[in-house]
Amino acid sequence: MTEDFLMSPLPVIAITLGEPAGIGPEIALKAAWKLRHDVYPVLIGDSLLLEKLAPDIDPEIKLHHATREDIPHIRSLCHPGTLVIIDRPLAQPVKPGYPDPASATAILSWLDIAIEGTIKKHFDAIATAPVQKSTINAAGIAFTGHTEYLAEKLQADQVVMLLAGHIDSPTGLKSGSLRVALATTHLPLKDIPDAITQASLMRTLRILHQELQEKFRILQPRILVSGLNPHAGENGYLGMEEIEIITPVIQSLQQQGMKIEGPFPADTLFLPHYLDQADCFFVMYHDQGLPVLKYATFGHGVNVTLGLPVIRTSVDHGTALDIAVQGTGRADDGSMIEAIRLAADMVSR
């Protein structure tokens, strides 16, 4: 344990700005300033962009400029009265609402700085603002999403995308925590059946079970699994994946002592009866479970990447270019706040 760590009772959270033409810089700065007494936020991005935003968010915001060379001593620079920025400039000024492929290299370098600093224990966790995938791909860089990028950079054999949030009672669902994990991440629908194998499901469910225990402190996680096909395959009439792939995996893990049940039809999986039984829902693809979670928790949900050697959280929404183009002050930072809070909670656990 280093001397700097002993001096720092609060977790140090690296916060990347995401797409600079979107709402990412605004919500990152807002959330960091609001939580400065609860964590030590370290913003990673273009300092001139943040300097421009700060007066419109809160004239009291104080920014401390740092460089990549300062990261080994970053804890000694953190103070509740100021926000530290690791400056990595953009190639050219930002036009809100209009992403520029020229920004792609800087956007990814912000992530790289956060990853390197967290691996070396200078940061305790990473919280990311949303990126515009098309911006990065338009620059000629193959990019599927944060989850896949982090997995590749950190050489993780398998990662799990989990979204978590608190259900607000006005939705009609019972209030409480809702967690939804995915068997696959950002894939075209046509590729999903081939990606769902017994081996991949076994690895993913084991990671999910272990991370629910370690990062969420749920000693005996109860996981409910959806089918892939309508009506969970209708006994094979609507597909054989449930019979040949999903059910054997569930049965094998049950025999190992895990509390896993299914496969259930996805269209009825989130009824109150099942909500009372589950610590986490496990669905086969992105749009099978996330519409429900985002309806119930949107604006306060958190995206968590499990299976990494570092803690990483993010917001539950995109870059909101339509909001960014209207100017500073319209973006809701609720999800960014929850992402930073959850990252800090995981550090404490």
N, C-alpha and C positions, 0 to 999 in steps of 0.2 A: 504493500500500500504506500503510495507516494505522499510526500508532505503536502502537495497541492490538494490531494483528495481530502486529507484530514482538515484542511482549511475550509472545505466547501460542504456544508451540511445539506445543500439542496442539489437535486439532480441537474446535470447539465444536458440540455436537450438541443441538438442541432436541428435547425429548422430551415429547409430549403424553400425557395420562393416559387418554384414551379414556373408555369408559363408567364413571362413578364408582361405580356399584353393582356392577360386575364386578371382575375381578382386575387390570384395567389399572393402577390406582394402586399396587397392591402390587408388581407385577412391574416397573413403571417405576422405583419407588424402590429396589427390591432391585438391579436391574441397574445403575442409575446409581451406587449406592454401591460395588458390586463393581468397576466399571470406572473409578472416579474418578481412578486413576493413569494410565490409558491415554487418556482423553478428558476434556474438560471438559463434563459433562452439565448442561444447563439444563432443569429440569422446568417445565412450563407447566400450571398447574391451580389447584386450590383448596388454599391453604397450610394451612388448618386440618385438612383431610382428611389431608394428608401428615404434619402434626405429630402427629396421632392415631395414624397407622400406624407412624411411625418407631421408637418404643421397642420395639414388638413384633418388629420386623425386626432391629434392632441398636441397643442403647442408645448406641453410640458415634456414631451418625449425627448430623451437625451440619448444620443447614439455615440458609441465608442468604436472607432474604426480600428480594425486589426487585419493582419495578413495571415496567409497560410503558415508562415514561419512562426507565428505567435501561438499556434494551436497546442503545442506541447505544454504551454503554460497558461492555457485558456482559463482554467479555474481561478487563477489569481487575478484575472481581469474582470471576472464577473462580479456584479454588484447590483442590488435591487434598484438602485437609482438610475441605472443606465442599461441600454441594450447593446451587446457586443455584435458587431457585423464583421464577418470574414469577407473581405471585398474581393470579388472576382467579376470584373466589369464585363458588360455586354459589348458586342462589336459596334453597335450603334444605338441611338436613342429609341425608346419604346413609343409606339403609337397605340394607346389603349384600344382594345377591341380588334386589333389587326396583327396577328402573329407574323413573325418574320423568320424564315428559315435561317437567317444569319445568326439568330440567337441560339440555335440548337447546341452548338459546341459549349457555350457558356452554361446552358441549362444542365447538360450532362456533367460538366465539370463541378457544378454545385453539389450534385449527388455524389460524385467521386470524392470530393473533399469531406462530405459528411460520413461516407462509408469508411474512408481511411482513418479519420479521427475517432470514429466509434470503435473500430477494430483495435486501435492502439489505446483504447480506454481513456482518451482525452474527453470524449463525449460519452454520456451514458446511454443515449438513445437518439433515434432520428424520427422527426415528424415532417412529412412532406406536404407541401401545397400542390394542387393539381397541375399536371402538365397537359399540353396539347400534343397528342401523339402525331398528328398530321404535320405539325411544324418540324418535328425531328425527322420524320420520314421524308419530308420535302427537301431536307438538306442532304439527302442521300445516305442517311444513317438508319439502318433497320432497327425499329423500336416498337415493341408490342405494348409495353407498359412498365410502370415502376416495379411491379412484382417480378416480372421476368428479368428485368435489368438487374435488380438486386440479387436475384438467384444466380445469374451468370457471373456477376462481379465477385460474389462471395462464395462461388463454387458450391452452392447448395444443390444436392442431388434432387431434392423434392421440396417444394414449398406449398403452403396452403394459404389461400386468400380467405380471410374471415372478416365479416362486417358485424359490428356490435353497436347496439344503441339501446336507449331506454324508451319503451313504448309510452306515448302520451295517451291518456284515457280518451280524449275526444275522437280518436280514430275508431273507437268501438271495440278495440281489443283491450284485454285486461292489462293494467299497468304493470310494468316490470322490465327486466332485462331481456333482450332478444339478441341471439347470436346466430349467424348463418355462415357456414363454411362451404366452399366450392370444391368439387372434385376436379374441375377444369377451370381455367381462368379466361383469358381473352382469346377465344377461338371462334372461327366461323361455325355456324350450326352444323354445316355439312361435315366438319372434321370431328365433332364431339363423339359420336359412337365409337370411332376407331381409337380415340384417346382413352376411353374407359375400359380398362383391363383389370383382371383380378390383381395383378401385381401393383398397378398404380393405385387402385383403391385401397389395397392393404397398406401400402406405405403412407398414403395420405391420411387415412383414418388413424393410424398409429401416431403420426405426428400430431394430429388434432387432439387425440386423447392425452398425449403427454404434455402438450402445450397448455391445454385447459387445466391440467393439474399444476404445472409449474408457473405459468404466467397469470392464470386467473384464480389459482388456489381452490379449484374444485376437486376435492379428493377422489370422488367417484363420479366422473362426468356421465350424464345421461345424454346419449346422442341418438337422434331420430334421423333415419336415412330415407331420402326420396327415391322413387324409381326414375328411370330415364324416360319411359314412354307414357302416353296418356293411360290413366287408370293403372299405373305400375305394370303395364304390359297385358293386363286382362288375361292372366294365366297363359300367356304365350300368343294370344290372338293378335295383340298389337305390338309384338316384339319379344325377343327371347333374352334380352340383356338382363332382365331381372332374374330369370331362372338360371341362366348360365354363368353370369358374372357377379351380380350384386348380392344375391342371397347367399351363395357359398362363402363370400368374404365376410358377410355379417355373421354367419354361423361359426366360422373359424374364430373370429374375434370374440364372440360370446363364449366359446369354449376356453378362451384364454382369460376369462373373467371380466371382460369389458361389458358395460351396460349399453349395448348398441342394439337398436331395433329397426325393422323395416324389411323390405322397401315399402313405403307408403305412397299412394298417389299424391303427386305434388299439389294438385288443386285443392286438396283438403288437409294438407299437412299442417297448415298454420291455424287451424281451428282452435278455439280455447281449450278443448280437451287435451290436445297435444301440447299446447303452450305450457300447460301446467306440469307436463311430464318431462320436458326437455331442458337441458342446460345449453344445448346447441343443436341446430338443424344442419344436416349435411345434404346438399343438393348437387345434382350432376353438372349443372352449367349455370353460367352467369345470370341469364334472364329468367331462370326458373325460381330462384329464391330472392334475388335482390329487389325486384319490384315490391314485394311485400315488406321487406325490411325498410326500404326507403319511404314507402308510404307511411309506415308506422313511426319512423324515427327521423325522417329527413331533416337535414340542417343540424342534427346533433349526433348523427351516427359516425362511427370510426371504422376505417379500413385498417386491418392488422395483417402483416405478413408473418405467418408462422413457419417454423422450420429453418430460420436464418440463425447465424451465430450472433446476431445483434437484434435489438428491439427496434422495430420500425412500425410507425402508425401513419395514417393519412386521413384526409377528409373523405366524406361519402359522396362527393359531387365533383363536377367537372370545372372547367376554367371560366365558365359564365362570361364569355366574351361580350354578350349582349348587355350585361350589367356593367362590365368594365368600360365600355365605350361611353357610358353615361356619366362617368367621372367618379371621383373618390367619394365615399360616404354611403354608398348604396349596398355594398356587399355585406352579407351576414357571416360573421366569423364564428358562429356557434360550433360548427363541426371542427374547425381548427382548434378551438379551445379544448373541446373534448378529446381530440387526438393528442394534444400535448399533455393533458391531464392523465389520459390512459397510459401514455408512454412513461410518465413519472411514476404512476402506480405500479407498473410492471417492474421498473427499476427498484422500487422499494420492496417488492416481493422477492 
